Every structure is written in C-alpha cells, then in structure tokens.
Amino acid sequence: MAGEDAGGAVAAITWAVLSAVLKIAMLVLVGVKLEHQGVLNAAKRKALSALAMDVCLPCLLFADVLPDANLKLLEEGWELLLWPLIYGAVGAASGLALCALAGTPSQHWGAAAACAAFPNANGFPVSIIKALGSALPRSPSGFSAMTFLAIVQLTDGMVKYTIGPIVFRRDARAVRRARIRRGEDHEGDLPLGASLRSVGSPSTEGRPIDGHGGLSAALRCDSYRIQEGEVLGDVPVPPKQGSVRQRSFDGEGLTEFGLRVKQCKCVQPDWSRLDSGRLVWSGEVLDLDPDHGQDNLHWPLLDADSLADKQKQNRSILLLATELGRRLRSSGSTWFDCVRELFPPQVVAVLLALALGLGPAWLKHSFYDPKLVAEGTQPILGWVYGTARELGGGFVPLQMISLGGRMLKVVGPSGPLAATGEAGPRGRERLLRIAASVGVARMFVAPFVLYCLALKLDAVWLRGARPMAFWAPALIVAAMPTANNMSTMADLIGSGRSISAASTAMQLVSSPVVLAATLTALLAGAKYHLAVDVGDD
C-alpha cells in the first residue's frame, strides 16, 4: 500500500511538472507563430521583454513577497542567499571537467565554466513556479516557493555579474599568451572588453582603441585568418603572410568557429541585465531599434588602454591629463550603471517588500492587510499592491512569447547551431562538442551533484528542518539552462562568444524534454528526502 501511495505521488509530481512545461511551451509556440507571421520582430520583442523584465517581474515579486515578508522569513530562508555561490562553483567545476574530458582546448575552459556555472534565475524559474501553482505547497509558516525564489535572486546577480566577467577575461588573456608563445602577432585581437557589436558602428569611428592611434586591426582589416584544425581564440584575427586561407568578412567579424555576429547575438536576451532599470529609473526616450545598439555595447568594458599602457606608449602629458579628466567626469555615471546592473528593478522590488515587512506593522498593513481583505475592503494604499498584482500577472506570457519569437531565430539558418560558417571542416564539429559538454554539465551533472550536496547539507547543517517551498526553488534554479545574459557578457568581454551562443541555444532547444525529466526527479527527491512538511515518514 505504501508503495502504491508513493507511486501515485511520483505520478502526481510528474504530471504537475509536465503540465507546467507544456504551459510554457504553448506560450513559446505563440511567440514562434507571431514571429513567423511578421507580427513580432526584434524591436517589438525588445519592447515586450522590457515591459516584462523592468515592470511585470518586479511587480510580481513585490506582490508575492510583501504578504510573507517578516523576520521569520529570513530566519527560515537566509541560507538561500548562499545558494548562488554553491551552484556557481558546482556548475563551473562540472563544466570544466566535462569539457576537459571532451578535449576542449584550455583557452576555452573559462567560457565553458562560466556558461555551466550560471543558470537562468529569473524568467524560467518564475514561469515554472507559477505554472506549478498549488503543486508546490506553502511552508508551515505560510511562505510560498516564489518568496524563497526571491531570496535566491537577491544574490544571484551579484555573483553572476562579478565573477562571470573575470572568468571570460581569463580566456581572452589565455588566447593572447598562446599567440605570443607561437610567435604570432596578437595585436589584432579585439581589445579586452571590446564588442563585435561595435564593428562598423558610428560610435567607433575615429576612436583609438588599439593603442596605436586608430581602430584595432581586427576592426580595420578586410580579411581574417583561420588556422585549420587549431584553436587560437574566439576573436577575429588579421591576415598574416603565409596564412592557410583568408576570407572576407565584409565589415562583420567571424569567430574562430566561423560564426557571424548575428549568429552569436540571436541567443542574447532582448532586454538584458545591462538594460535593467532604463525603463523604470529614467524618463529618457528609449531607442528599441536593435541595429542602433546601446552605448554600453559599443564601448569597451575596460575603455581602451590603461593609463600605464599609455605612458609606455610615450603618449603626451596633455593627452594623459585629458584622459584622466574624462574618466573623472564619467565616474559618476559609471558607478550608477554598476549599481543599476547589480540592483535591477526586481531586486529592488524584493528589498522594498522585505523592508516594508520588517518595518512597523502599520506600514505593511497600509499596503496589504489580510483582515481588511477578508472583510471585503482594502487599506489606504491597497491600490498600489493591487496594481502590482495585476501587472505581475503579465510577466509569464510576455516573457515566454518574446522568447518564442527569439527561438525562431535560434533554431533557424541564422542561429549558432546552423550548418554554416567558415571555420574549416571540423569547426562546427568542435563547437557542437563543446556546447554539448556545457549543456550536459549545466542541465544534468550540476543538478545531480547539487541535489546530493543538498542531502548532505540538510543532514549536517539544516537538520531536516526546511519545507518543500524552501527546497523547490533552490533545485529548480539548479536545473535551469544557462542564463541568456552570459552570451551578452561574452560579447562585451570579447571572448567566448561562440561557446556561450551555441551552448545556450542547444539548451533552450532541448529544455522542454530535459526539464520535464530533471525537475520530476529533483522535486520527487525533495519531497521524500529533503522537505520536512510533505515527506513520507
């Protein structure tokens, strides 16, 4: 009898997960159809994503966290603040190990580790938890799974956007060192932090970014060199005497795997973390034309050479003084952009909800008072909370429809998995092998290792005292595909574009089938071996 009950419970979890995945898949298909019929395009997808990420998601999290916000929530779930560090380390180690076993050159280990380390912690997990609905019960203290997910999101971005760039830069430096050892000219590389988005861009005209008084050689040259069968880096290199072969790229850079800029860009989110807050914190008129780009995608992250490099190049004192003054004048906006990216609207919304909940009771009850709601009325600022709930309800459909439109590009002939490119006879084969290794690490190995680690932590540290609402979001995030923002980060750093684009695309395409299996196993394991409130004693 107990076996039949357990089998029925697992079947119920399986059906709940499958139903949630099918709901999301249906919304994605709506986006695919709209994109195919021309109703959606790049600018319209960006508008949908901007509304979803900058308005609807913060409202959704605020409305879900505010009713539960109190000191007991932090007492019961503060450990989730450390979860991004744990799944980042486990994912990076898994990706590095699998890619090393697959024969990935060491110059690309950083990109592989970064893509396996950082899962999507916003769009997919929120959509899945909302779709699961009552299948994820509230904790005995009344906290929802969405509330615990918000705690994870507080530190996810901080870890991702501080460690991620460092890892990608590691590959850029490794490529340079490898070329120096080979006795090759490494000056043609895109400068550290430059973006292929700047190729042919008006904002690069006349801008000395290579330390020699003009554009870098990679942006000036009319052709690039590919050394067949060798991996020299994920950046275009200038032609060299005696090169194996040359190809024209007509003003558009190609990676060493033969991917064009558009193939790398199509997996990037329409509204990335670098855009966050521009819709909310400013009144500027936003240009949503993807061909125009944004200033922060046209300028190198490290902004040309350092002052020490300029001194070594015998630059004039006047030029150094001018450069120093410009940097001082721009330091205010630079710090503002840094804070805006580390604390996007969704994080600010969660912090605001927690502040209201931890403050005086009358302050929270002026927005949300369950007693007044039960009586059929609302508090004086209840309309603010009500508006947030209504707007939050639009996040899942808007985000998934936008994703569906982008998926049509990802799987099409202009996507990173298409059988095109000029990287030699084995270029695409190498890329797909690396991308598959990253995908297996991110969506299979890392979730399994993290589940085993959760079992150990629960037994040794948490003492079996955490509910299903605590474990479900932690394990759901652990199973998610690579965050789309990693592709944007790789583009800005100037390293790992092909690997991040191809691995993200491969995971997005396989997500419906993979997540249906992994989430069923993880949630069933959490119910019977981790959760204190719904397990089978």
Sequence and secondary structure as in RCSB ss.txt:
>XXXX:A:sequence
MAGEDAGGAVAAITWAVLSAVLKIAMLVLVGVKLEHQGVLNAAKRKALSALAMDVCLPCLLFADVLPDANLKLLE
EGWELLLWPLIYGAVGAASGLALCALAGTPSQHWGAAAACAAFPNANGFPVSIIKALGSALPRSPSGFSAMTFLA
IVQLTDGMVKYTIGPIVFRRDARAVRRARIRRGEDHEGDLPLGASLRSVGSPSTEGRPIDGHGGLSAALRCDSYR
IQEGEVLGDVPVPPKQGSVRQRSFDGEGLTEFGLRVKQCKCVQPDWSRLDSGRLVWSGEVLDLDPDHGQDNLHWP
LLDADSLADKQKQNRSILLLATELGRRLRSSGSTWFDCVRELFPPQVVAVLLALALGLGPAWLKHSFYDPKLVAE
GTQPILGWVYGTARELGGGFVPLQMISLGGRMLKVVGPSGPLAATGEAGPRGRERLLRIAASVGVARMFVAPFVL
YCLALKLDAVWLRGARPMAFWAPALIVAAMPTANNMSTMADLIGSGRSISAASTAMQLVSSPVVLAATLTALLAG
AKYHLAVDVGDD
>XXXX:A:secstr
 HHHHHHHHHHHHHHHHHHHHHHHHHHHHHHHHHHHTTS  HHHHHHHHHHIIIIIHHHHHHHHHGGG SHHHHH
HHGGGGGHHHHHHHHHHHHHHHHHHHTT  GGGHHHHHHHHH B  SHHHHHHHHHHGGGS   TTS  HHHHHH
HHHHHHHHHHHHHHHHHHHHHHHHHHHHHHHTT   TTS  TT  GGGTT GGGTT   SSSSSS HHHH SEEE
  TT    SS     TT S EEE TT  B TT  BHHHHHTTS SS TTTTTTTTS        TTT  HHHHS 
TT SS HHHHHHTT  HHHHHHHHHHHHHHHHHHHHHHHHHHS HHHHHHHHHHHHHHS HHHHHTT  HHHHHT
T   TTHHHHHHHHHHHTTHHHHHHHHHHHHHHHHSSTTSTTSS   S TTHHHHHHHHHHHHHHIIIIIHHHHH
HHHHHHHIIIIITT   HHHHHHHHHHHTS B THHHHHHHHHTS HHHHHHHHHHHHHHHHHHHHHHHHHHHHH
HHHHT TTT   
